[in-house]
């Protein structure tokens, strides 16, 4: 039998491999680790529902508030104002009103439950990122023949691509980061920005339609108040008399509410229309203050609009329901814990990667001799020591290394020594 020792697999004793609760042993004695869904051991602050099929941000309470602010007044409008108005005009008004209300609510939910473009974190830095034993904090890349500075992200162990940014709320690096919207409850990035625009525009159109129909309801109700009455009837067609009817009172309240909401939502529509036309994100607009000449992403009005509205939307880089090697507790009780179809490398599992060993199902001969210990794959061992840290002579040269660089090198040296010592201890325990 074989026990794999390394960062991806933990060594187990013969007793544990034979039938303990921590793992199972196949017919050839290979230790297997239970498979769990990736979302159960996810590092970021995302919130999952429907067993990982839907994901949103940690600000989900804001989503609930926004949903109520949209659906509540819309329901009142469709129940009281539109039926009375449609009865005297056209029932198409009611149909259009219901469709617009549902569209605004739909785009809100689609925006909130669309993964924004999370870039999977790495377990370890890429050796190619090191220069003279250290990782520079920034480097320059060219975008449309213009230099762009990208920064190293310690949380995810890679240089953030151009336009990407680490969202502190969700604790993940997001492609084409725009902003974290507490009202939608999620970060707005490359994959859900288009849906966010559709939510803004559909809500603005709904608000304008509400204002127009509510004003028409009050005006027409006032005109009908004394319709057919003779002058001697002393008919009161004042606004106060008109507003005694529930549909008219609701129309006035909704007009005030819709005007206030249109001020904010309409302002956002105008601002994001400007961002789309100039190919900027909210983050870039506030941080860099690009003008027409300095913006490296501005490729002209029509191409900017095409990129925002028509360009193919990239697929998600994260499969939250993929099965990965277990990292601690959290085994899915409703799935076969040792099922190894669709098991992938565990990117995002507490900063470590996991993999399936491809062994057969557990057999009856679970009481075999102590397994042979072999070294972990070469790449896993090299990650703790490659590239080599600078020599003492290089560290003594203050012109090449800063104090922060020295601390980083010492930390990496200590981590490498600790990993080597742990490997030796694990070999000894497995052979004994």
C-alpha positions in Angstrom: 0.0 0.0 0.0 1.0 3.6 -0.3 0.4 6.7 1.8 1.0 10.0 0.0 2.8 12.6 2.1 2.7 16.3 1.2 0.5 19.4 1.3 -2.3 17.8 -0.7 -2.7 14.6 1.4 -2.2 14.0 5.1 -0.4 10.9 6.2 -2.4 8.4 8.1 -1.4 5.5 10.3 -2.3 1.9 9.4 -5.1 1.8 11.9 -6.6 5.1 10.6 -6.3 4.0 7.0 -7.9 0.6 7.9 -11.3 1.9 8.8 -11.2 5.0 11.0 -13.6 7.8 10.7 -11.0 10.1 9.0 -10.8 8.2 5.7 -11.3 4.9 3.9 -8.9 2.4 2.4 -9.3 0.9 -1.1 -8.6 -2.7 -2.0 -4.9 -1.9 -2.7 -4.4 -0.1 0.6 -4.4 3.4 -0.7 -5.8 6.0 1.7 -8.7 8.0 0.4 -10.1 11.2 1.8 -13.8 12.1 1.8 -15.0 14.4 -1.0 -16.9 17.5 -0.1 -18.4 20.3 -2.2 -16.1 23.3 -2.7 -18.6 25.8 -1.2 -18.5 24.0 2.1 -14.9 25.0 2.6 -14.9 28.3 0.8 -12.5 30.9 2.1 -14.3 34.1 1.0 -17.3 35.8 2.7 -19.9 34.7 0.1 -23.2 33.3 1.2 -24.5 30.2 -0.5 -28.0 28.7 -0.8 -29.6 25.8 -2.6 -26.6 23.7 -1.6 -24.1 25.9 -3.5 -26.2 26.4 -6.6 -26.8 30.1 -5.8 -24.1 32.5 -4.4 -24.4 36.1 -3.2 -22.5 38.5 -1.0 -22.5 38.9 2.7 -24.7 42.0 2.5 -27.8 39.9 1.8 -29.9 41.9 4.1 -29.5 44.9 1.8 -30.9 42.7 -1.0 -34.0 42.0 1.1 -34.5 45.7 1.7 -34.1 46.6 -1.9 -36.5 43.8 -3.0 -39.1 45.1 -0.6 -38.6 48.7 -1.8 -39.2 47.6 -5.3 -41.9 45.0 -5.0 -43.9 46.5 -2.2 -44.9 49.8 -3.9 -45.2 48.0 -7.2 -47.7 45.6 -5.7 -49.7 48.5 -4.3 -49.6 50.3 -7.6 -50.8 47.2 -9.6 -53.5 46.4 -7.0 -55.1 49.9 -6.6 -54.0 52.4 -9.2 -53.6 50.5 -12.5 -56.9 48.6 -12.3 -59.0 51.8 -11.9 -56.9 53.7 -14.5 -57.1 50.8 -17.0 -60.9 50.5 -16.5 -61.3 53.9 -18.0 -58.5 53.7 -20.6 -56.9 50.4 -21.6 -56.2 47.2 -19.8 -52.8 47.2 -21.6 -51.7 49.6 -18.9 -52.1 46.9 -16.3 -50.2 44.4 -18.3 -47.3 46.7 -19.0 -47.2 47.7 -15.4 -47.0 44.1 -14.2 -44.3 43.2 -16.8 -42.1 46.2 -15.8 -42.4 45.4 -12.1 -41.4 41.8 -12.7 -38.5 42.9 -14.9 -37.1 45.2 -12.3 -37.4 42.5 -9.6 -35.9 39.9 -11.9 -32.8 41.9 -12.8 -32.2 42.7 -9.1 -32.2 39.0 -8.2 -30.1 38.0 -11.2 -27.5 40.6 -10.3 -27.4 39.5 -6.7 -27.1 35.8 -7.4 -24.6 36.0 -10.3 -21.0 35.2 -9.4 -19.2 38.6 -10.1 -16.0 37.2 -11.6 -14.0 35.8 -8.7 -10.4 34.8 -9.6 -9.5 31.6 -7.7 -6.7 32.1 -5.2 -3.5 30.1 -5.4 -2.2 27.9 -2.6 1.4 29.2 -3.2 3.0 31.9 -5.4 4.1 31.0 -8.8 7.9 30.5 -8.8 8.1 32.7 -11.9 6.9 35.7 -9.8 10.1 35.7 -7.7 13.0 38.0 -8.6 16.2 37.5 -6.6 14.4 35.5 -4.0 11.6 38.1 -3.4 8.3 39.0 -5.0 8.2 42.7 -6.2 5.1 44.4 -4.9 4.2 45.9 -8.3 5.0 45.3 -11.9 4.1 47.1 -15.2 2.1 45.6 -18.0 1.0 47.1 -21.3 -2.7 47.6 -22.1 -3.5 49.1 -25.5 0.1 50.4 -25.7 -0.2 52.2 -22.4 1.6 51.1 -19.2 -0.6 49.8 -16.4 0.7 49.0 -12.9 -0.5 45.8 -11.3 -0.1 44.9 -7.7 0.8 41.8 -5.8 -2.0 40.4 -3.6 -0.8 38.5 -0.6 -4.3 37.1 0.1 -4.5 35.2 -3.2 -0.8 34.8 -4.1 -0.8 36.4 -7.5 -0.6 39.8 -9.3 -4.0 41.2 -9.7 -4.8 41.4 -13.4 -5.6 44.9 -14.9 -8.9 46.2 -13.6 -9.1 43.4 -11.0 -9.3 44.4 -7.3 -9.6 42.6 -4.0 -13.0 43.2 -2.5 -12.5 43.6 1.2 -16.2 42.8 1.9 -16.3 39.5 0.1 -12.5 38.8 0.6 -11.9 37.7 -3.0 -10.2 39.2 -6.0 -12.8 40.2 -8.6 -12.3 40.7 -12.3 -13.1 44.3 -13.6 -14.1 45.3 -10.1 -16.7 48.1 -10.1 -17.9 48.4 -6.5 -19.5 46.5 -3.7 -23.2 47.5 -3.7 -24.8 47.0 -0.3 -28.3 47.6 -1.8 -27.9 44.6 -4.1 -25.9 42.7 -1.5 -23.0 41.6 -3.8 -19.9 42.9 -5.5 -20.4 44.2 -9.0 -17.7 42.9 -11.4 -17.2 41.7 -14.9 -19.8 38.9 -14.9 -22.8 40.8 -13.3 -22.2 44.4 -14.3 -24.5 44.1 -17.3 -27.3 42.7 -15.1 -26.7 45.6 -12.7 -27.2 48.1 -15.6 -30.4 46.3 -16.6 -31.6 46.6 -13.0 -30.9 50.3 -12.9 -32.5 51.1 -16.3 -35.5 48.9 -15.8 -36.1 50.4 -12.3 -35.8 53.9 -13.7 -38.3 53.2 -16.5 -40.7 51.7 -13.9 -40.4 54.7 -11.7 -41.2 57.1 -14.6 -44.1 55.0 -15.6 -45.5 54.9 -12.1 -45.2 58.7 -11.9 -47.0 59.2 -15.2 -49.8 56.8 -14.5 -50.4 58.1 -10.9 -50.7 61.6 -12.1 -53.1 60.6 -14.9 -55.1 58.7 -12.3 -55.6 61.8 -10.1 -56.3 64.1 -13.0 -58.9 61.8 -14.6 -60.5 61.0 -11.2 -60.9 64.7 -10.6 -62.5 65.2 -14.1 -64.9 62.3 -13.4 -65.8 63.5 -10.0 -68.6 65.8 -11.1 -69.1 64.3 -14.6 -72.9 64.3 -15.4 -73.8 66.4 -12.4 -75.9 69.5 -12.8 -74.7 72.8 -11.3 -77.3 72.7 -8.6 -75.9 69.5 -7.1 -73.0 71.4 -5.4 -70.5 68.7 -6.5 -67.1 68.9 -4.7 -64.3 68.1 -7.2 -61.5 69.5 -5.1 -58.3 67.6 -4.6 -59.1 66.8 -1.0 -62.4 65.2 -2.1 -60.8 63.3 -4.9 -58.1 61.9 -2.5 -60.8 60.3 -0.3 -60.9 57.4 -2.7 -58.3 54.7 -2.0 -56.9 54.5 -5.6 -56.4 58.2 -5.7 -54.8 58.4 -2.3 -52.5 55.6 -3.3 -51.6 57.4 -6.5 -50.5 60.5 -4.6 -48.4 58.6 -2.2 -46.8 56.6 -4.9 -46.0 59.7 -6.9 -44.1 61.2 -4.0 -42.3 57.9 -3.4 -41.4 57.4 -7.1 -40.1 60.9 -7.4 -37.7 60.5 -4.5 -36.5 57.1 -5.8 -36.1 58.4 -9.3 -33.8 61.1 -8.0 -31.3 58.5 -6.7 -31.8 55.7 -9.2 -31.9 58.1 -12.2 -28.6 59.7 -10.9 -27.0 56.3 -10.9 -28.2 55.6 -14.4 -26.6 58.8 -15.7 -23.4 58.1 -13.9 -23.1 54.6 -15.2 -24.0 55.7 -18.7 -21.0 57.9 -18.5 -18.8 55.1 -17.2 -20.0 52.8 -20.0 -19.3 55.5 -22.7 -15.8 56.1 -21.4 -15.0 52.4 -20.4 -14.4 53.1 -16.8 -15.4 51.4 -13.6 -16.7 53.1 -10.5 -13.4 52.2 -8.7 -11.3 53.6 -11.5 -13.3 56.8 -11.7 -12.8 57.6 -8.1 -9.2 56.3 -7.7 -7.5 57.3 -10.9 -9.6 60.1 -12.4 -9.0 59.0 -16.0 -9.4 61.6 -18.8 -9.9 60.8 -22.4 -6.1 60.6 -23.1 -4.9 58.7 -20.0 -7.6 56.0 -19.8 -5.9 52.8 -21.2 -9.2 51.0 -21.6 -11.1 53.6 -23.7 -11.4 52.3 -27.2 -14.1 54.6 -28.5 -17.7 55.1 -27.8 -19.1 52.3 -29.9 -16.6 49.7 -28.9 -17.0 50.7 -25.2 -20.8 50.2 -25.5 -20.3 46.9 -27.3 -18.0 45.7 -24.5 -20.5 46.6 -21.8 -23.7 45.4 -23.5 -22.9 42.8 -26.3 -19.5 41.3 -25.6 -19.7 37.6 -24.6 -19.9 37.2 -20.8 -17.0 35.0 -19.5 -17.7 31.8 -17.7 -17.2 31.6 -14.0 -13.7 30.4 -13.0 -15.1 28.8 -9.8 -17.3 25.7 -9.6 -18.7 25.9 -6.1 -20.3 22.4 -6.3 -17.2 20.7 -7.5 -16.0 17.9 -5.3 -12.7 18.4 -3.6 -10.6 16.6 -1.0 -12.0 17.3 2.4 -10.3 19.9 4.6 -11.5 19.3 8.1 -15.2 19.0 8.9 -18.1 19.6 6.6 -18.7 16.4 4.7 -21.9 16.4 2.6 -24.2 14.0 4.4 -26.5 13.7 1.3 -23.7 12.5 -1.1 -21.4 9.6 -1.3 -18.4 10.9 0.8 -16.0 8.8 -1.2 -17.4 9.4 -4.7 -14.5 10.6 -6.8 -16.2 11.6 -10.0 -15.9 15.4 -10.7 -13.3 15.8 -7.9 -11.0 18.7 -8.7 -8.1 20.6 -7.3 -9.3 22.5 -4.2 -8.6 26.1 -5.2 -9.9 28.3 -2.4 -9.8 25.7 0.3 -8.3 27.7 3.2 -5.3 28.5 1.0 -4.4 24.9 0.2 -5.2 22.6 -2.7 -6.7 19.1 -2.6 -6.9 16.3 -5.1 -8.4 12.9 -5.5 -6.0 9.9 -5.7 -8.2 7.9 -8.1 -8.2 4.8 -5.9 -10.8 2.1 -6.1 -13.7 1.8 -3.7 -13.0 0.4 -0.2 -12.7 -3.3 -0.2 -13.1 -6.0 2.4 -9.4 -6.5 3.1 -9.1 -3.3 5.1 -6.6 -4.8 7.6 -3.4 -4.8 5.6 0.2 -4.3 6.7 1.5 -0.8 7.4 1.7 1.0 4.1 4.9 2.1 2.5 5.7 5.8 2.7 6.8 7.6 -0.4 7.6 11.2 -1.0 5.1 13.7 -2.1 5.0 14.9 -5.8 8.1 16.9 -6.7 6.1 20.1 -7.3 4.6 20.0 -3.8 8.1 19.7 -2.2 9.6 22.3 -4.3 7.0 25.0 -3.4 8.5 25.3 0.1 12.1 25.8 -1.1 12.0 27.2 -4.7 13.2 29.7 -5.5 16.1 29.8 -3.0 16.1 32.8 -0.6 19.0 35.3 -1.0 22.3 34.6 0.7 23.5 36.3 3.9 25.8 38.5 1.8 22.8 39.6 -0.3 20.7 40.3 2.8 23.5 42.4 4.3 23.5 44.6 1.2 21.0 47.3 2.2 20.9 48.8 -1.3 19.1 45.7 -2.7 16.8 44.7 0.1 14.5 46.7 2.4 13.7 45.8 5.9 10.3 44.6 4.8 12.0 42.3 2.2 14.2 40.9 4.9 11.2 40.1 7.1 9.5 38.4 4.2 12.5 36.3 3.4 12.9 35.2 7.0 9.3 34.2 7.2 9.6 32.1 4.0 12.8 30.5 5.3 11.1 29.6 8.6 8.0 28.3 6.7 10.3 26.1 4.5 12.3 24.7 7.5 9.0 24.0 9.3 7.6 22.2 6.3 10.7 20.0 6.0 10.6 19.1 9.7 6.9 18.2 9.5 7.7 16.0 6.5 10.3 14.1 8.4 8.0 13.6 11.4 5.2 12.4 9.1 7.5 9.8 7.5 8.6 8.5 10.9 5.0 8.1 12.1 3.9 6.4 8.9 6.8 3.9 8.9 6.3 3.1 12.6 
